[in-house]
Amino acid sequence: MARRRLRSSAVVLGGMGLLAATITSCGSDSEPDRRCVDPVTREQLPNYECEDDDSGSGTRRGSYYYGGRISAGKAEGGSFDKSAVDRGGFGSSGSGGG
């Protein structure tokens, strides 16, 4: 009976290692969170305010803000520069300077 328990423990431990490796590798290639915000006030805007319109007029009110969080309706703790934000992986905060 002890031998059977040993095998099942080895399978569980091996499976946990595989799961941890998968989570870590997937997280390291992920893009930072982005949200559409007003570049002056840092107020969160709907995504269509950051997307290019089809008319070619180029009128957009917002810019994408990477990382950070929204507090009281305003973006903080991130950056408008995508490359300045730590993409990080499993367990990272994902915030950068701004």
N, C-alpha and C positions, 0 to 999 in steps of 0.2 A: 504494500500500500504506500509506503514511503517513497518508493521508486516512482510510482505514478504521479505523486504530488510534485516530485522534483522535475519531471518532464513538463508538467503543465505550468510550473513557475518559470521555467526557462522559456517556454513559448510566450507567456505573458510579458516577461522582461524583454525579450527580443522584439515583440510587437510594439511595446512602448518606445523602444529605441528607434524603430522605424518610423513611428508616428512623430516623434520629436524631430527627427531629421527632415521629414516631409514638411512639417510646419515651418521649421527654420528656413529651409531652402525656398519655400514659396513666399515667405515674408520678405526675404532679402531682395527680391526682384520687383516688389510691388511699388507702385507709384504713390507719392505722398497724397494725402487728402487734398482736394481742391474745392474751393467754393467761390462763387461770384460775389465780389464786393465792390463798392464805390471806392476808387483809389484815394479820394480826398477824405471822406468821412469814415471809411472802413465799415460802412453799414452793409449788411448782407442783402444781396439782390437776387431776383430770380435768375436761373441759368441763362435764359434767353437774352439777358442784358449783356452777357459776355460772349455769346456766339456771334459769328459773322452773319449778317443778314444777306439774303440773296439779291437784294436790290443793287448791291455794289456801292451804296452810299457810305458804308463803313461806320455808321453811327452806332456806337455802343456806349452805354453809360458805365459799364463795369469792367473790371479786370479780374483774372483768376488770382486767387490768394491761396498759397500752398501751405499745408501744415497748420499748426496752431489750432485754435478753437474759436467758437462764437460765444461771447459773453455779453449779456445785455444787448443783443442784436448787432454787436460789432466784432469784427475779426481782431484777434490778438495772438501773439506768440508764434507767428509764421512769417512768411515773406511773399512778395510778389514775384521774386526770382526763384523759379523752380529748382535751379541747381544749388541754391543756398540752403535748401531744406534737407536735413538728414533724412534720407529715405528709410534707413534703418531696416531692421527685421524684427524677429520675434523679441518682444520685450523692450523695444526702444520707444521713446516718447514721440518721435517724429516731428519735433519742433525745431525751428531754426531762428536765426536772427532776422530782424526785419527793419 
